[in-house]
Amino acid sequence: MAMIRGSLSDSYKELPKYFYMLEHTNPGTVTKLHKSEDGCFLYAYVSLYASIKGWEHCRLIMDVDGSFLKAAYKGTILTACTHDGAGKILPLAYAIGGSENNKSWEWFFVHIKGTFGVREGMCIVSDRNENIFNATKVVYPEVPHYICMFHLWQNIKRTFKKQHKQLKDIFFVLARAYTIEKFEYHMTEMCKIDPRVQPYLFEIGYERWSRAYSKVKRSMVMTSNIAESINAANKDARELPVMRLLEYMTNLLQQWNNKNRKSAMETSTELGEKYDKLFRENLITSEQMTVRPATEQLYTMFEGVGQNIVCLEEATCSCGKFQMDKLPCPHAWAVLKNQ
């Protein structure tokens, strides 16, 4: 197991005092510190109380990522985050450790699980880092682990170089398809371009990167972009010693949370800006649709030559968006306006 040694021992001595202060100025905050038998610093973990409470009101999609530190004694910073109710980034936890290996990620996930628990419908999203995948299998065997579709595309691009320009658009349409029928249609199109791609994607597992086959509702988070946004924000701070980096991360997250809290308090709509925009876009699209009721709860929607079935009682639509996005799709909006 890789360790952070050397003059960091002085910084390590400050950490218990810092964590004590953090826990008492932010009651409910969780901190963990771990060292080796010979006294060397191994891991440090922090989850602020605002993040712990915020998770109770979020879609249960946890984005995770790791980045190398640039200080003299190296190491990595591991982060976990999600979207809050307004669609903003909500950092959940962060940790400092040695190499980005199975042990580091396993230790991180053990404490995330201890802090946030396991809830039905939860999933973890990351790049194709095997260490993350191995650690989730050990700590979260009951939670599906999904792949960022942009990272998967980079793998496809490198593997199928000659055809990648033709494959790009169809791959993202395929990944974002809401129904298995549309997924299979676009997969057939992809096979016409390069038949080698289908077995490659099948071996990875359709459920790990596509909307249509996903076992939980992760349709709003198909990438690990929000975790990489945190990496971008702490890029310069990764040159700092462990103690200073932890202070920087705490201050950064508190500033973000405070800014987002103020923004939410000043919002005039009942939804946050992101979801209100989606609501309005779906409402505008619904204007061109014709509604034909079958029962009080079941409706057929006609849009040009196409049609979809909406069931209000079950909050479903044959297009797949209503039940996956948990927002009224254009077809559902047309029914609601008709009523």
ZAMARGU-4260 file (C-alpha; in steps of 0.2 Angstrom, whole numbers, plus 5000, padded with zeros to 4 digits):
<rodrens>
0) 5000/5000/5000 | 5007/5017/4995 | 5009/5029/5009 | 5013/5048/5011 | 5029/5049/5021
5) 5042/5062/5025 | 5040/5079/5032 | 5021/5077/5031 | 5022/5070/5048 | 5022/5088/5055
10) 5007/5091/5045 | 4999/5075/5051 | 5001/5081/5069 | 4990/5096/5065 | 4976/5086/5058
15) 4968/5079/5074 | 4967/5097/5080 | 4960/5103/5063 | 4947/5089/5063 | 4942/5093/5081
20) 4939/5111/5077 | 4929/5107/5061 | 4918/5095/5070 | 4914/5107/5084 | 4911/5122/5072
25) 4901/5111/5060 | 4891/5099/5071 | 4887/5083/5062 | 4902/5084/5051 | 4911/5067/5049
30) 4930/5066/5049 | 4941/5051/5049 | 4960/5049/5050 | 4970/5034/5048 | 4989/5030/5050
35) 5000/5015/5048 | 5008/5006/5063 | 5024/5015/5062 | 5015/5032/5063 | 5015/5037/5044
40) 5000/5046/5037 | 4988/5035/5026 | 4971/5043/5024 | 4960/5057/5029 | 4941/5059/5026
45) 4929/5073/5027 | 4910/5075/5024 | 4902/5091/5030 | 4886/5091/5038 | 4877/5101/5025
50) 4882/5088/5012 | 4875/5074/5023 | 4859/5083/5025 | 4858/5088/5007 | 4860/5070/5001
55) 4843/5066/5009 | 4835/5077/4996 | 4845/5073/4980 | 4843/5060/4966 | 4853/5045/4973
60) 4867/5047/4960 | 4885/5048/4967 | 4898/5054/4955 | 4916/5049/4960 | 4933/5053/4954
65) 4951/5054/4959 | 4966/5066/4955 | 4985/5065/4958 | 4992/5078/4970 | 5007/5088/4965
70) 5015/5091/4981 | 5032/5084/4985 | 5025/5068/4993 | 5012/5065/4980 | 4996/5055/4985
75) 4979/5057/4978 | 4963/5066/4982 | 4946/5056/4980 | 4930/5065/4979 | 4911/5061/4978
80) 4897/5072/4973 | 4879/5073/4967 | 4867/5086/4960 | 4856/5095/4973 | 4837/5099/4971
85) 4841/5113/4959 | 4853/5104/4948 | 4869/5112/4956 | 4884/5102/4961 | 4883/5096/4979
90) 4900/5089/4985 | 4897/5074/4997 | 4914/5069/5003 | 4933/5070/5000 | 4948/5061/5005
95) 4967/5061/5004 | 4977/5045/5002 | 4992/5037/4994 | 4990/5029/4977 | 4974/5028/4968
100) 4973/5010/4971 | 4960/4997/4977 | 4964/5000/4995 | 4962/5019/4994 | 4946/5018/4985
105) 4939/5004/4997 | 4944/5014/5012 | 4935/5029/5005 | 4919/5020/5000 | 4918/5011/5018
110) 4917/5028/5026 | 4905/5035/5012 | 4894/5020/5016 | 4896/5023/5035 | 4891/5042/5032
115) 4877/5041/5019 | 4871/5023/5020 | 4863/5013/5006 | 4846/5018/4999 | 4835/5010/4986
120) 4838/5017/4968 | 4856/5023/4972 | 4870/5021/4960 | 4888/5026/4958 | 4895/5034/4942
125) 4913/5036/4937 | 4926/5034/4923 | 4932/5016/4919 | 4944/5016/4933 | 4946/4997/4938
130) 4951/5002/4956 | 4934/5011/4958 | 4925/4996/4950 | 4934/4983/4961 | 4931/4994/4977
135) 4912/4996/4974 | 4910/4977/4971 | 4917/4975/4989 | 4909/4989/4998 | 4893/4992/4988
140) 4889/4974/4981 | 4870/4979/4980 | 4873/4996/4971 | 4875/4997/4952 | 4891/5005/4946
145) 4889/5015/4930 | 4901/5022/4917 | 4903/5040/4911 | 4897/5039/4893 | 4911/5052/4888
150) 4925/5041/4895 | 4917/5026/4886 | 4917/5036/4870 | 4936/5040/4872 | 4939/5021/4873
155) 4928/5018/4858 | 4937/5032/4848 | 4954/5024/4852 | 4949/5006/4848 | 4940/5010/4832
160) 4950/5024/4825 | 4945/5023/4807 | 4927/5024/4809 | 4926/5035/4825 | 4920/5051/4816
165) 4905/5041/4809 | 4902/5032/4826 | 4902/5048/4837 | 4884/5055/4834 | 4876/5038/4834
170) 4885/5032/4850 | 4878/5047/4860 | 4860/5045/4853 | 4862/5026/4857 | 4868/5030/4875
175) 4854/5043/4878 | 4840/5033/4871 | 4825/5031/4883 | 4818/5015/4877 | 4825/4998/4872
180) 4816/4999/4855 | 4825/5015/4851 | 4842/5008/4858 | 4841/4993/4847 | 4836/5003/4832
185) 4852/5014/4834 | 4863/4999/4838 | 4858/4992/4821 | 4863/5008/4813 | 4880/5007/4822
190) 4883/4989/4817 | 4881/4995/4799 | 4895/5007/4801 | 4907/4995/4811 | 4900/4978/4817
195) 4914/4976/4829 | 4907/4989/4841 | 4892/4980/4846 | 4901/4965/4854 | 4913/4977/4862
200) 4899/4987/4870 | 4889/4971/4875 | 4905/4964/4884 | 4906/4980/4895 | 4887/4978/4899
205) 4873/4989/4891 | 4866/4993/4908 | 4882/5001/4913 | 4882/5016/4901 | 4865/5017/4893
210) 4848/5025/4899 | 4837/5011/4891 | 4845/4997/4900 | 4849/5006/4917 | 4842/4997/4932
215) 4840/5014/4941 | 4834/5031/4936 | 4851/5039/4931 | 4844/5048/4915 | 4849/5065/4921
220) 4867/5060/4925 | 4875/5051/4911 | 4893/5057/4914 | 4905/5060/4928 | 4907/5079/4923
225) 4902/5086/4940 | 4916/5076/4949 | 4928/5083/4936 | 4922/5100/4939 | 4928/5098/4957
230) 4945/5092/4951 | 4946/5108/4940 | 4942/5119/4955 | 4955/5111/4966 | 4969/5110/4952
235) 4980/5123/4959 | 4977/5118/4977 | 4983/5100/4974 | 5001/5108/4975 | 4998/5111/4994
240) 5003/5100/5008 | 4989/5089/5015 | 4984/5100/5029 | 4982/5115/5018 | 4973/5106/5004
245) 4960/5099/5017 | 4957/5117/5023 | 4956/5123/5005 | 4943/5110/5001 | 4933/5114/5017
250) 4932/5132/5012 | 4928/5129/4994 | 4913/5118/4998 | 4907/5130/5011 | 4907/5144/4999
255) 4898/5133/4985 | 4885/5128/4998 | 4882/5146/5004 | 4881/5152/4986 | 4869/5139/4981
260) 4858/5141/4996 | 4857/5160/4993 | 4852/5157/4975 | 4839/5145/4980 | 4831/5157/4992
265) 4831/5170/4979 | 4823/5159/4966 | 4805/5164/4961 | 4800/5147/4954 | 4796/5132/4964
270) 4809/5122/4954 | 4828/5126/4952 | 4833/5135/4936 | 4839/5119/4928 | 4823/5109/4930
275) 4812/5124/4927 | 4820/5126/4910 | 4817/5108/4906 | 4798/5110/4912 | 4796/5125/4900
280) 4804/5116/4886 | 4793/5101/4887 | 4778/5112/4889 | 4782/5121/4873 | 4785/5105/4863
285) 4768/5099/4869 | 4759/5112/4860 | 4759/5103/4843 | 4751/5087/4850 | 4733/5080/4849
290) 4726/5071/4865 | 4714/5057/4863 | 4708/5049/4880 | 4705/5031/4882 | 4700/5031/4900
295) 4701/5044/4914 | 4720/5039/4917 | 4725/5032/4900 | 4728/5044/4885 | 4735/5042/4867
300) 4745/5056/4861 | 4747/5060/4842 | 4762/5070/4835 | 4763/5069/4817 | 4763/5051/4811
305) 4769/5045/4829 | 4760/5041/4844 | 4763/5038/4863 | 4753/5031/4877 | 4752/5041/4894
310) 4746/5034/4910 | 4743/5047/4923 | 4740/5035/4937 | 4757/5027/4935 | 4766/5042/4929
315) 4772/5034/4914 | 4774/5037/4895 | 4779/5025/4881 | 4792/5037/4876 | 4801/5033/4893
320) 4805/5051/4898 | 4791/5053/4911 | 4796/5039/4922 | 4815/5040/4920 | 4817/5059/4922
325) 4803/5061/4935 | 4797/5076/4926 | 4782/5077/4914 | 4787/5074/4897 | 4779/5084/4882
330) 4766/5070/4880 | 4762/5071/4899 | 4761/5090/4898 | 4748/5089/4883 | 4737/5077/4894
335) 4738/5089/4909 | 4734/5104/4899 | 4719/5094/4891 | 4712/5091/4909
</rodrens>
